[in-house]
Amino acid sequence: MKKSLIGVLLILCLLLCSCSSGGPYTVTFDTNGCEDPAPLTLEKSGKITQPENIERDGYVLQGWYTDAAMTTPWNFGKDKVQSDLTLYALWDADTADEIQTGSNDKDFSSLRTPGSQESAYEYTTYFLPGMDGTNQPYVGDPMPYYEDGVYYIYYLKDGGDSYNHSIYLATTTDFVTYTEYDAPVLESSRSGGQDAWIGTGSVVKVDDVYYLFYTGHNGASNMEFKEKVMVAKSDNLYSFEKIEGWYITPPADLRQKNDFRDPQCYYDPATGKISMTLTASQDGTARILKYTLGKDLGNITYEGVIFTNPVGNFWNLECTDTFKIGDIWYVTYSAQDDTLWYASSSEPYGPYGQPQRLEGKLFYAAKHVEDGENSYMVGWARRSESASSTQDVAAWAGNVVVQKIMQKENGELYLAPVDAVQEQFTTRRALLLDSAHLVAQAGSRYSYTDVFTCYESFVITGEFSFEKQGSFGLAFDFNGKENKYKLISLNPADGLVQLAFNEGDTLITEKEVELIPGQNYTFTYIQEGSVGVFYIDGEAALTVRIYGASGKPIMLFAENNTVTFTSLRQYTK
């Protein structure tokens, strides 16, 4: 009797277990453009295999998704069917007949050191002044000005034939190629005057006269003021003559005679006045000041402090700028030894709200320029004193980097690639893997997959989604040493995109960005020479410096995460 009862109970348990497993389940495939395979029927929960021989003329299959919006990828090796399911095919236009393989545009095989590679690069988009003999000059503090289809990029030339940061000029119509002018447009004083060194300024046009306001710097003990605002004029934009005896000194209530610099000026024909902002320090705290002056440079009026550093630990707010997009006014500045910041206001010159970082610390001293259609930030990319260093990127002056200013509906700003810059990359390159679709699964150790090749100049595009909070992104080889890899890392847990050396141990720069698991994002990465900018499209930008990677694989990596990359592509010029 007991045995019979036990048997009945076992049968009931088996029946209950069978019922609890569910099923049968139907899996339907929507190919989005070609013949759909027959549906699958599963008696219970389980894995399925990917349909074979799914082809669509002119397209490459990128993967399958659980929704028509293509936001949630299906992992055939991991995911289990637990209810009726429809999977949707994601296709990418196939230009396989145009895909090119082969070596770099330039052969770097014999250039085995980062330094030798760097000296061999031919920078055009990320402008760098031409060599002066064996000396490589660099760009400091661009002062952009636009007129009649031409962007005039004035800059403090560091090294070469420049005397104490004299101002030089390069012009461009598209931010892709530049015309460099050999002679300085304004030279610092060789007689030891107030402008023994020149600091940042700006160009403004008043009627038919161009004024170049700049910082005159002299820290000699016999000088009453370490810095003054000075001015030069021109009728041609290519050569300026100093106006002797004209200057502005710090206001008396500032109670200091040192940091007073970086004038940014705009002329309002309606009022006949020039508005000027500049940065200064008061009681050890950084300030942005405002002046107005007449079109004849007279009637100079100090209008007070318009912005005070809210963080409290920056001793200066360099290269300040103010501009309007839509109905919102913005102030930007590069906090000393920190990143590019901005704050917004509904009124000209404030009061401003809480500032936010616009970029990382390698995109420095950026100022805005507009052409009536678009607005841009023009700055310089920091460099390392040694291309072999994996410790820091902190040297003053570097390459010109230009990024497009974009405005969200809520008024927040972000940076995007310049259209013409990205459009110059038209040659599609073969990937180092068979598919443009990759699922990176990693535990506590980094996992790497070779996907791209580091050419002298290239752009990478793609999409990604992730499941967990671990880091992932692009990894660059450094002398074949895995523990020295340089990483452009996305860290959802901390809400950051970062540049780190030594496989993440040495942080170089970072920018806040909110990333949500399960959401689909697109990205764009543009690199020329050692300078690169990584974009999470519509969200954030981060300028990086990657030495010693040319000719080597670029890897996609993950750590403590499962990341799906799709629509991966690479282009060169």
Number of C-alpha atoms within 10 A of each C-alpha: 6 7 8 9 10 11 12 12 12 12 12 12 12 12 11 11 11 12 11 10 12 14 17 13 18 16 16 17 20 18 19 13 12 12 12 14 14 10 12 13 13 18 11 17 15 12 15 16 8 13 10 7 7 14 14 16 9 11 15 19 19 19 24 23 20 16 15 15 10 17 15 18 24 19 17 14 10 9 12 13 17 17 15 14 16 16 19 21 22 21 20 15 13 14 11 13 7 11 14 14 11 7 12 17 12 14 13 20 12 8 16 14 17 20 14 14 21 18 13 14 15 16 22 18 22 24 24 21 26 16 14 12 8 7 11 14 20 25 26 27 29 32 28 25 21 18 10 7 10 14 20 23 22 28 29 27 26 23 19 17 17 19 19 20 24 24 30 25 26 21 19 17 15 15 22 19 16 22 15 16 14 13 15 22 20 23 22 22 18 11 8 11 14 24 25 21 22 25 27 27 29 25 24 18 20 17 10 9 14 17 23 26 24 26 25 27 27 22 15 13 8 8 13 12 20 21 26 26 24 25 25 19 20 17 13 10 18 16 17 20 15 16 12 9 8 13 16 17 15 21 13 8 8 14 11 17 18 18 19 30 32 29 30 26 23 18 19 11 11 6 9 14 20 22 17 23 25 25 25 25 25 16 10 13 17 25 25 24 24 20 18 20 17 15 18 10 14 11 11 13 13 15 12 14 17 16 20 17 17 13 10 10 12 18 19 24 29 28 30 28 26 21 18 15 14 7 9 15 20 24 23 26 26 28 23 18 15 17 21 28 20 22 22 25 18 14 13 16 19 16 13 19 14 10 17 17 22 25 25 25 27 29 30 32 29 31 26 22 23 17 14 7 5 12 18 21 20 23 30 27 30 25 23 19 12 14 20 14 13 20 15 17 21 15 13 17 25 27 24 29 23 27 23 18 20 18 14 10 6 6 16 16 21 21 23 21 22 18 13 12 18 19 13 15 17 13 15 21 20 20 19 16 12 9 15 20 18 20 18 19 18 19 12 10 9 16 17 20 18 17 21 21 22 22 24 25 25 24 27 20 17 17 18 21 22 27 16 16 19 21 26 27 20 23 26 27 24 23 15 11 10 15 13 19 23 27 27 28 23 26 20 20 13 14 16 19 28 25 27 24 24 17 19 18 14 16 17 20 23 25 22 22 17 14 22 16 12 16 13 19 18 18 18 20 22 22 23 23 26 23 23 21 23 24 22 21 18 16 20 23 28 25 28 28 22 26 25 25 27 29 20 20 19 21 22 24 23 28 22 18 21 20 26 22 23 24 21 21 18 24 22 22 14
